[in-house]
């Protein structure tokens, strides 16, 4: 009986060592695998009835608090990256003052061309150059406006793509929950399924930061930071309607779709600080703010040259040098003006106009005195005059057109700098937390040490079986 017990103990030891060596090899193979949790073998005694070792199960080792912190950093990084890209693109659209083609450069070129034309009002070349500079200025502002609306469209489509992926990912987690529950606690299959689930939950968390609550039989429930249920047994359904074309006047709640959870409206702030909320911020807030600043600059240009005292030949109520798509300014329809801004076609040779109207007046029927520079000088003075911008987002002080463009650039550059610093901080935080999480993952040196110990344990149990076999053979020969 003692020999039988010894044999059973050795066999159970061999089985445990074999299972342990499999787990060590899996740990080593998946040391760099995303979402992988280090496995350890749970062992216990068989007791007095059946001596030996018993395999209790497989434990997947993770630090829930560290994983939660890292997920929070992932969401912050995703949002910061999306916002930083937006602000950097707005800065590219506006352009730095020393960049050719920037709004500030175009405005300075237009002002210089008016001065040069005033010095030689008889020069058709200089008048054409002034007209072209005005066309280029209007085009730079309208191109920037269209670029901002393009980013709103991209953000809207990005929201639609993310909502579609979120719904699919929530269903995948629900399916994995069911498979984990069916696999049973402490099995290798359950640990592998939990790895897959962690990768998907990490993906969801980057879009919508989630709180995870453990449920029975290894299942999890997912909630937003605002407390909305995304998954608890059944998966919630998010809905959103993509808008193919967005213009400055369109706002959420009107022509733009909001976010719904199980058919009920939910605010973007309720889903936390991930990439989904960042895209809503771009579409509904940041791009709208940037558009308003461009509109203010465009309105200032239009109003400067619509002054009745500036050009006596211009018919009252007719557009000035800069127009709202060929029309005079309508104060009640100033939203989106930057995208419609154009140089008056009457003075644009490219569209059949005559640049000499800059010298003689937009309402002039025939060329006047070619040496008369009075209107050209007045146009230049109107551009450099200090005036208070209507509904200015740049402060209440009076400023010239160049001052207004500098104020616009300053606002845009300041926000870009803040966004870049936020992104840098979020990147550093996420990197450190990821490093800390990896440090608690698979330690290859420790796993190799465990493997050597398993090898000795295996050899000892094999020696025990060999010894028992020799003793049994001796007894049979007696």
C-alpha positions, 0 to 999 in steps of 0.5 A: 500500500505504501508503494502504491501511495508513493507511486500515485504521489510521484505520478501526480507530481509529474502531472503538475510539473507537466502542466506548470511547464506548459504555462511557463512556455506560454508565458515566455511565448506571450511576453510581448503579446498585447492583453496577455495576463501572466498565468500561474498554476494553482496547486493543493494537496490531495489529502490523506486519502489520496496522497500527492499534489492536486492541480486546482486551476490556472490563475491569470495575474493582473493588477486591476487598479493598474490596468484601470489607471492605464486605461484612463491614460489611454483614453486621455491620450486618444482624446489629446491626440485628436484635439492636437491634430485639429489645432495643428491643422487649423494653424496650418490653414491660418498659417504663420505670419512668415509663411508665404500664403498665410492669411497674415502674409496675404493681408500684408501683401495686399496692403503693400500692393495698394501702397505701390499702386498709389505711388504709380496710379497710372501703372496697369501692372501695379493695379493688376497686382493690387487686384490679384493680391485682393483676390489671393487674400479673399481666397486664403480666408475662404480656403481656411474656412472650407478646411475647417468645415472639412474637419467638421465633416471628417469628425462627423464621419469619424463619430459614425465609424466609432459608433459602428465599431463600438456596437460591434465591440460590445457584442464581442465582449458579450459573446466572450463573457458567455464563453468565459462563463461556460469555460469554467473558473481556473481553466486555461481556456478561460484565461485565453478568452479573458486576454481576448476580452481585455484587448477589446475592452481596451479598444472600447475604452479608448473611444469611451472610457469605461468602468468595469464591474466584475460579475459572477462566473468571470463575466464583466459589466461595462459602464461609462464614467457618467454611469450609463450602462454599456454592457451588463448581460445584454449589450447597449446599442449606440446610434448616430446619423452621419451628415454628408455635408456640413456648412457653418450654420449647421448645429447639433440638435438641428441638422446635425445628429447627436448621440443616442444610447438605446434610443435615448439622447446622451450628451458627449460629456456623459461618455467621458474623455475618449476619442468619441467625445473629442470628435464631438468637441471638434465638430460642435465646439472647436471648429465652430469657434475657429469658424467664428474667428475667421468670420469676424476677420472676413466681416471686418474686411467687408465693413472696412471697404463698404464705408460710404465715405470711402468711394463716392462712385459706389451705389449705396447698398452695393458691395464694396471691395470685398463681398459676400459671394458678390453681395453686400454684407447682410449682418444677419447672415454673417455666419460662414461669411469667411467661406463666401468671402470674395474680391469684387468681380468688378475690379478683378481682371480674371473675372472680366473686371477692370483693375483701374476701378481701384483707382477711379471707383467701383461705380466709375463708368470710364477711366478717370485721371490716371495720376489721381491716387486719392482713392488708392490712398484711401483704400490703404488708409481704410485697411490700416485704420484702427476700428472695433470689430463687430462682435470681435472674439479678439477683444474690445480694443480698436485694431487695424486689419493686420492687427486683427489677423495677428490676433487670429494667429495668436489665438490659433497658435496659443490653442495649438501650443496648449494642445501640444503640451497636453498631448505631451503630458498624456503621452508621458503618463500613458508610457509610464503606466504601460511600462508599470503594467508590463513590469508586472507582466511576464518576467522572462528571467523569473520564468526561466528560473521557474522552468529550471525548478520544474525540471528538477521537480520533474526529474525527482518525481521520475526518479521516485517512479523508477525507484518504486518500479525497482522495488516492485520488481524486486518483490515480484522476484522473491 
